[in-house]
Amino acid sequence: MLTVSLGHASLKGPRANNEDFVGAVTPEGAELDNKGLIAVVADGVGGHANGREAAEFTVRSLLCDYYATPDTWAIPKALDKVISAANRWLVSQSAKRAETAGMATTLSTVVLRGRRWVSAHVGDSRTYLLRDGELKRLTQDHIWEHPELDTVLSRAVGLDQRLSLDFSEGELQEDDCFILLTDGAWGTLRDARIQAIVEKFEDPQEAAFALVEAAVDGGAQDNCTALVLYVNELPRDTLRDSLARIRELPIPARLKPGQEIDGLTVLDVMHDSRVTLLYRVRLPNGDVAVLKTLHDSADPQDAAALAHEEWIARRVTDAAFPQVIPWTARSQLYYLMTWHEGESLRQRLNRGHRFSAAELADLGEKILKGLSSLHRLGIIHRDIKPDNLHLGADGRLRILDLGVAASDGQTEGERFGEINNPGTPSYMAPELFAQGDERPRANESSDLYAFGVTLYELATRKYPYGEIEPFQRPKFGDPVPATRYRPDIPEWLESILLKAVAREAVRRFETAEEVLLALQRGAHRPLQVARRRPLMERDPQLALKLLCALSLFGNVALALLLFMRN
């Protein structure tokens, strides 16, 4: 596991007050695996009565609120959200009273998680990395040169309504040393002196005290703060320890009804794909659950993908999704989910059910609320379709199968192979068919496109661009209006469907909440969507050819007219 040691020190120097603030959180267990540890220094902007308050508030907010963000968020996203919230509060305080005007602070922070580090920075505090005898500065100072003043900050927390943070990240190594300093310390000591002092001490607390004392003794004119962090030991694996433990479990042999595994009795096989198996099982207390596992021919990448799927599913606690059931008796590779009586929307379509406009709107709202909660966690489903939407006997709609879901909390060292292909062609957004480096990653927009195709199919039993086969390179023109197949579909609903499945991402809805609002407004405030794009957009070459033909025809007609007159 990741183990570190750290120390910090802060001296006010010649100043009457110490406007610096420093802090760190070193959690243990699952929180260390999922969120890592965080260390931060801040320097309240001098010359303002509330500089110290700005620094302390920002540091305390970051140390507390960072651990309240979803585990599925990427570290930069979590840091940006939390620090931006602190920035907005400081700006609002500055606008309220004259005595709090200019309430701002610099900030430098580093997060260590697994085998990677991430730093965030704004202002003129600094973060250094000492590795293999070389000191590297990880941050750039945000200052303006001023002829009458030493420095003027160009960026700081609380300085402007819009905050822009600098981020950097990289791989950790054992014996790495991170050094966070305010400008009073680094401005006096300079880089060579900083490295020499830190290399003298094995104890980070002694190193931190030595740094600030040397800065004060060297004539520092500002507060001096240092935080020194040594990396003592790294996790054994680039994957999080919890995932590693799960994926190393043996894959169970194929099970038959009546057989038992870890006290679970198999009732029947629910689904059998190329790689995965779903069983309906009975727990010892009589409850029924779903057991998901792999075929015994699966490879280590499939095992890692299943472990990651469980990790994501555990963090999606919304009622629009099946819930993972903790099972401490597990001795083989599988995980348990809640089972719900009902059927998928695909099964309902196959039974010949004809969805009314009211049913479509109601189902659409339920799907969108689930997608909204998923996207707030930074998770992209990537395979929304009728097969993965389950309507329970209790009337609740649930989104199934996170097997190809992706979260922005995955680092490059945690990219897992996928159990299934990442998406079903007929529901994939046009941009996802691009080849090579041009192909973008699936995102909220592509999930909403798949939602639009799904609702379109429930309404018409057709696809807006026709069915797309695997490995096909489709060409996308204009989507076929739903009323061509279902004249009873109201215009307001058709407009929503056409916007949701627009070929260009910029023409679609941006968020699940935006689509939800359009559905809820319905016929009262319908969307205005063009049924066909202008010819110049659909086929610029054809449009130019027609324009040239018309021009030529006009010139010939004019020449004939002039000839007849003469």
N, C-alpha and C positions, 0 to 999 in steps of 0.2 A: 504494500500500500504506500501511498504518498506520505512521507514524513518530512517535516521541515522544522527548523528552529529560527526564531526571530527575536530581535530586540529593537527598542526605539528609545529616543531621547529628544528632549526639546528644551532649549534655553532662550530666554528673552533677549539676551545680549544687552546692548545699550538702550534699547527701547523701554518705555515705561510699562507697556503691556505686551504680552505674548499673543499675537494674532494667528499663530500657527495651530494646527490641530492634526493629530495623527491617530490612527486606529487600525485594528486588524481583527479578523474572525478566523479561527482555525477549528472548524467543525470536525466531527468524527463520523465513522460509519457511512450510512447511505447518503447523508448530506454532503460529506466530503467527496464521495463518488460522483454524485449528481451535479453539485454546484461548485465544488472546489473550495479553496480558501482564498480570502481577499485581504489585501493590505493597501492602505491609502494614506497620503499626506495632503494637506491643504494649507494654503497661506492666505488669510483674509487680506483683502486689498487695503494697503496702508493709507492712512489719512482719513479714514472713515470710522465713525464711532462704533459701527456694527461689523467691522471686519472679522473679529473673533467669532461673533455669533454666526456670521455667514459660513465660516470655515467649519465650525463645530456642527451646525445644522446639516451641512452638505455631507460631511463624513458620517455622522450618525444615521442620516437617512439612507445613504448608500449601503452601509454595513447591515442595516436592518432590512431594507426593502429588497435588496438584491436576492436574499434568500426566500423572499415571498413570491418571486417571479416563477413561472412554470419551468420545470426541469427541461422541457422540450425546447425552450428558447435557446438560441445561440447566445454565447456569453456577450459578444458585442451588442446584440439586441437588448439583452437584459440590462446591461450597464447604461446604454443610451436611454432606455425608457426611464430608469430610476433617476439618473443624473439630470435628464431633461425636466422631470417633474420638480426636482429641487430648484432648478434654474427658474422655472415659471413662478415658484413660490417666492424666491428672492426678488425677482423683477416686480412682482405684485406688491411686496413689502416696500420696495424702493419708491413705488408710485404713491403709496398711502400717506407717508409723513416725511417731512423735510429731514428729520433726524436719522431716517433710515435710507436716505437717498445714496446711491452708490454702493449699496450693500452687495458685495461680490467676493469671490474667492477663486484662487487657482486650485487645481486638483490633478493629482497623478495617482493612478491606482494600477495594481497588477493582480490578476486572478490566476492561480495555479490549479489546474484540474487534470487528473490523469497524468498524461505525459506531455501536456502542452501548457503554454503560458499565453495570456492575453493581457495587453496593457491598454489603458484609456488615459487620455491626457488633454488638459486645456490649461493655458496660462504659462507661467515660467518656473513652476516646480519641475523637477526632473526625475526620470527613472533610468537607472543604469543596470547593465548586466555584466558581471565579472565572470568570465569563463576562460579556463585554460590560460590564465595569466594575461588576458586581454580585456580591457574595460571598454564596453560599447554603450554609447548613449542611445536609448530607445525612443526618446522624445525630442521634439523641436520646440524651442521657445516661441511663444506667441506674443511678440513685442514689436512696438514701433520705436525706431530711433528718434530721439527728440534732442534738439540742440541745447535746451535749458534744463532738461530732466535726465536722470540716469536712464530710465526705461519707462515706456508707457505700454500697458497691456493692450493688445489688440483683441484678445479673446479671454473670457473668464466666465465662470458660473455666476449668473446674476447680472452680467454686463449688458446682454442683449436678449430680446424676446426669443430669438432663434439661436440655439446653441449648436455649435459644430465641434464635435470631439474628434481627436486623432486616435486611431486604433492601430495596433501592431500585434503580431502573434508569432509563435514559433514552437519548436520542439524543446522540451526540457532535457537536461542532462544532470546526472548526479554531480554534486559539488558546485552546481550553479549558485551564484550569489546575486540577488537583486538588491539594489540600493536606491531608496527613494529619498530625495533631499529637497528642501525648500531653497529659494534663491539666496538666502542669507548664508547657507552652508556652502553650496556649490560655487557661489560667486566669489567666496573668499579662498576656498581651498584649491580650486581647479582640479582637473581630472587626474593628473599624475599623483597629486597629494592624496586624493580620495582613494585611489587604488593602493597606494603604499600603506595608508592607515588600515584599511580593511584587511589587507593580507597579513598584518601583524597579529591578528586575533582569531582564535578559533571560536570564541563565544560571540555571537552576534550582538548581545547586549553590550558587551565591552566595546565592540567596534562602533556601535551607534553613539555611545557616550564619548568615545575618543574623537569621532568626527565632529560633533557639535562643540566639544571643548576646544579642539584645534581651531575651529572656525572663529569662536569668540576670542581666543587668545591671538588669533591672526588679525584682529581688528574688524570683525564683521560689524556692519552698521544696521543689521536687521536681525529679526528672530532667526534662530538656527534650529532646524529639526531634521532628524535622520531616522530612517527605518531600514534595518538590515535584515535580509531573509536568506538563510542558507537552505538549499535543497539537499537533504541527507539521503533519502531513498526514494526511488520511483516505483510505481506499480509494476508488476511482472509483465503485464501485457498492455498492448496499445488499446485494447477494449476495456471497458469498465469492468472492475472485478466481478460484479454481480452477473454481468452477461457471460463472462468467461466461465464462471462456475456452472451456469445453466447449460451452456452449449457443450460442455464436456461430459454431460450425462449421456448414458447410452440410449440409442434409439430403440423403442420397444418393437418386438416382433409384431406382425400383423395380428390384430385381435379379432375374436369372433364373439357373437352374442353369448352371454353367459360367463365368459372368462372374466377374471379379476386382475386388476393392476393397482397396487398400493392401496387396497381396500375399496377400490371403485369397481362396480360391476357394469360391464358393457351391455347395453340394451340393444343397440343396432348401429350400423354404419350410416352416417348422415350424408357424407360427401367423400368422394375418392377422386383426387386429381392426380396429375403426373407426379407430384412431389408430396403433397399433404394429404392427411386423412382427418376426418372429423367423426368422432363417435359420440353417441348419446349415452351417458353413463349415469348410474345411480350412486349417490353418496351414502355412506353408512347411516346417516340420519334420515334417509328416504328421499331427499331432494334429488331432482334431476339436473344434470349439468352437461355442458359440451366439452369434450376433451379434444384438443387439437395437437396433432403430432405429425411426424414425417414417415414416409416409407423407409424401410430399413436400407434401401439403396441410396439414400440421400448423402450428399457430401458435406464436409465441414462448413462450406459457405452457406448451405441450406440451414444447417444447425445454427449458425450465427444469425441468419436472417430471422429464424423463428424466435430466438432469444430476444432479438431487437424488437420484433413485433410484440412480444409479451411486455417488454419494457415500455413501449409506447402505450399499449392498451391499459396498463396499470395506471397511467397518468391521465387517461381520458375517463373522468368520473361522471360525465354528463349522462342523464337518463336516456339520451338518444342513442346510446351505445351499450352493447352487452358489457357486463362488468367482470373483471378477472376475479376468480375465487382463490384466495390464498390456500395452498395445500402443502403443509410442511412435511407430509409423508412421501413426497415425490422422490422417487429414486431413479426415474428415467426421464428422457427428454419429451416433455409435453407441458401444456398448461391448460387450466380449466377456466371456462366462462359460464356465465349464467345462461340457462336455456329458457326460451319463451315460446309458448304455444302460438301458432299462427302460420303465416305463409309469406313468401317473398312476393314482391310486386311482379316478378317474372312469372311466378306460378299463377298469380291472379290473372295476368294477361293470357297465359296459356289456357286457362279455364274459360276464356272467352268473355271476361268481364269488360264492359264498356264504361270507361270513366267519364263521368259528367264534368262539366266545367267547374262546378262547385267542389267535387271530389279532387280534381286536379289542383285547384287553388289550395285546398286544405292540405293535401299531401305535400305540395310545394312548400308551404309554410313550415311544415314539420321537418322536411329535409333540410331546409335552409337554416333553421334554428340549430340543428345538429352540426351542419357544416360551419356555422358561425362560431360555435364553441370550439370546434376542432382548429379552425384558423387562428383563433385567439391564443391557442397553445403553440402556434407556429408549426402546425402539422398539416401536411397536404395529403389528402386521401389517395388520389391518383387513379381510382378505379370506381367512381360513382356510376352505377347502372342499376336497372331493375333487379338484377340477380342479387345485389348487395344491399337491397333495401327491404326490410322485413316489417310487415304489419302484424303486430301481435294481436292475440285474442282480447287483450286489454285495451285495444284501440291505439296503443302507442306505436309510433314508427321508430325503428332502430336501424342505424347504419352499421353494416357488417363488414368484416374482413379488412383489417389494417395490415395485411400481408405485404403490400407494396407501398404503404404510407411512408412518407419522408418527413423528418423534422429538421428545422434549421438549427437545432441543438447538436446535430451530428457534425463532428469535425472531420477533417480529411482522413484522420487516422481511425475514424469510426464508421467509414462507409461500408455497408454490408451488402453482400450479394442478395439478390431478390429471389424469393421462392417462386414467384410467377412473373410474367412479363409486366412491366410497369404501365399498366393500362390496357384497355380493350380498344382496338383500332376505331371502331365506329363511334366511340365516345371521346376520342382524343382530339384536342384542339388542333387546328391546322398547323400552327407553328411548331408543334411537337413532331411533325413529320420532316422537318428540316434535317439536313445531313451534316455531319462533321461538326466543326466548331460553331456553326451557325445555330445549331439546335439549342433552344433555351431549356432550362429546367422547368419541370411542372411547378405551377404556383397556384395561388388562389383563383386567378382568372381561368386556368385550365380546369380546375375543379368545378367552377361555375358553368363553364361550357358543357362539361359532362352532365351537370344537373339539367341544363337546358335541353340537351339531346334526350335525356331520360324523360323529362316531362313531355317533350314532343312525341316520343315513342308511346308513352302511356296514352296520349290523346289520339294518335293516328295509326299506331302499329308500324310506322315507317320511320326512316331517319331523314333529317333535313337535307343531307347531301348524298343520300343513298348509303347502302351498306358497304363498309370498307373491310376487305379481307386482310389477314395478316400478311406482311411483307409487301403490300400494295403501296404504290406511290400515287396517292389520290390527287386530283385537281379539284379545287373548290371554286365554284361559281357563286351564284346566289342561292340561298336556302329556299326550298320549296315552301310556300306559305301553308300552314297547317289546314287552312280552310279548303284547300284543294282536295283533301282527303276527308275532312270533317267540316262541312259547311255550317254546322251548328256551333262551332267554336266561336265565342265572342271575339270581337275585334281587339278589345283591350288585352285579352289573354294571348292572342296571336302576336300582338306587338311585343309583349314580354318575351315570348318564345323566340321571335326573330332577333331581338336584341341580345338575348342570352347566347345564341348560337352564331352570332356575327363572325364572319371569317377573320376580320382583323381584331386583335385583342383590344385596341383602343376604342372600338365601337361597342364593346360589351359592358356589362355591369362591372364595377370595380370591387364591390364587396358583397358578401351574402346579405348584409343588412340592407343594402340598396335594392336588391331583388325582392327581399321580403317586404319592404315598404311599397314597392310597385304592386305586388300581389295584394297587399292589404288595402291599398287605395282602389284597386280594381277598376270598375267602370266609372267610379266617381271622379278620378283624375287619371285618365288613360295616358299611356305613353304615346308619343308621336314618333313612329319609326317608319322610314321609307321601305316600301315592299321590295323595290329593286334599286340597285345602285346605278348611277349614271353610266352610260356606255363608256365614257372616257376613263372611268375608274375600273370597269369590268374588263375592258379590252382596249387599251390605249392605241395599239397599232391599228385595230379595225376602225376605231373612231377617226384616226388620221387618214386612213385610206378612204373612208366615206367622205370626209371633208375635202380631200383632194379630188375625188370623183365629182362631187357637187360643184367644186370650183371649176373643174374642167368643163362640166356640162354647162355651167353658166357662161363661161368664156365662149364656147361654141355657139350657144344660143345668141349671145350678144353679137358675135361675128356674123351669123346668118342674118340677124336683124339689120345690121349695118349694110350688108351686101344687098339685101332686098330693097332697101331705101335708095341705094345708088343705082 
